[in-house]
Every structure is written in C-alpha cells, then in structure tokens.
Amino acid sequence: MTEQHPPFLMELKSLTRSYAGTAGDIDVLKGVDLKIQAGESIAIVGPSGCGKSTLLNCMGGLDRPDSGEILFKGQSLSGYSAKELARFRNKEVAFVLQQHHLLPQCTVLENVLIPTLVARERGGAYERALALLEEVGLGERLHHRPQELSGGECQRVAVVRALINRPGLLLADEPTGSLNEENAFMLVDLLLHLNREQGMALVMVTHSLALAERLSRLCRLHDGKLEEQP
Ligand code: ADP
C-alpha cells in the first residue's frame, strides 16, 4: 500500500506575474516554484525591485499570478469562491509589513482584536490577545495607544495582531525594515519563537542576509525565479 502524505501547507507551481509599464511589460516573476511544509521558516532575499513583495502578495491572496498555481493544503487558490478567498485571507494567512499600520485611535488591545471582529470564530480571542501580548513583553501596555510606544513595540503589537486568528502561514515583508539593528534581531527572535511555539510557517522577506540566515531555509529571488540556497 502506498503511504499517504499530507499535502504541503502551500505549493507554488511555475508562478508568473508581469506588470504593464509605459515602456513595455515588466516580467517580475518568471516561473517561481516553492513547497512550504507546515511550521517551516523560510527567508526570501533579493535586491530591491526583484519581485519579493509581488510574490508575497500572491501567496497571501492579495494578488493573482498571471499563470501557474498556488495550492494551499492541496487546494488551488484559483478555485476558491469569493467567500473561501475571504476566509483564507482572514484566517489562514497573515501579514506583517515594514510599517505596523496600527490604528492610532485604538489601544494596543483593541488593535490586536480587530481581525477577530471579522472572523466568525471569536471564542477565546480576548484571552489569547492577553496571553500573546504578555508573551511579547507588552502585558503592561494593553491600554496604551501606538504613539505612546516605541517602533519596536509597535511592530510586536503588529505581530500579535497577525497571529490572533491562528494563521497557519505568516508572511512577513521586510518586518524589520523600520527598526534599528538590535530591535531587528529581537523581532526576528520573536517571530522564530512564535513560529516554533505556535507551529505556524513563517516566510520572511528581508534584505539582511544576517537575519535571513537565522531561518531554516534561505531562498534567493533571482531573475524571476526562486533559488534555494544550500
Ligand atoms: P521588491 O519587493 O523585491 O522590492 P516588488 O515586488 O515590489 O519588488 O516590485 C517588483 C517590480 O515590479 C518592480 O520593478 C516594481 O516597480 C514593479 N511593480 C510592482 N508593483 C507594480 C504595479 N502595481 N504596477 C507596475 N509595476 C509594479
């Protein structure tokens, strides 16, 4: 009897994506392949403008490749209904970006709970928010507003907000881009800790090789394709 393997968490097959420019089309992704197992951590590096954000946006269902396929737990995103796609974006994947994009008029706790207002399964969200904020060292800052926190602290709030709905995949696009070196290392420590503890896969775009090398796999986006580095 052949052994049944669970599908990959996400599988990218020959993804292409071009943009129409005034001076002609720009082919950004030219056949990207990647297999992501649940709980893995993968860094994506490459020079500015090579297509890293484009790739992450496709993986998160915010953009569509022109051709190729994205499978999530064995199912093609292109076959999702509008409702399934909305659920995928809200529950299964989450983003952390270079800027934290916290709402200035809301407290730390309120900011973290915003994604749970959209999700239907809200049970235990408040307790989870408290536990995660405690874990990232912000247990004493629940009722502060973002402008009362440092840049590193705001980024940690953004990480907790991303994790609140227990995504299987966290997509981090230059999450340390606005932080100094010390805070950048601390944030990656935190992401790796949560990656191991929560079993969520982490894909992080960074231009820092020193940070990238701390993840378990390193891929370079070069000439529109991903090359796994040994
Ligand atoms: P990276 O994240 O590696 O810096 P991006 O994915 O942001 O790269 O961009 C890749 C290339 O695609 C760049 O040349 C950029 O100018 C171009 N690009 C990105 N988004 C658009 C868009 N919406 N329209 C036209 N060109 C775009």
Boltz pocket constraint, residues with backbone or C-beta under 6 A from the ligand:
constraints:
  - pocket:
      binder: B
      contacts: [[A, 19], [A, 20], [A, 26], [A, 28], [A, 46], [A, 47], [A, 48], [A, 49], [A, 50], [A, 51], [A, 52], [A, 53], [A, 54], [A, 55]]
      max_distance: 6.0
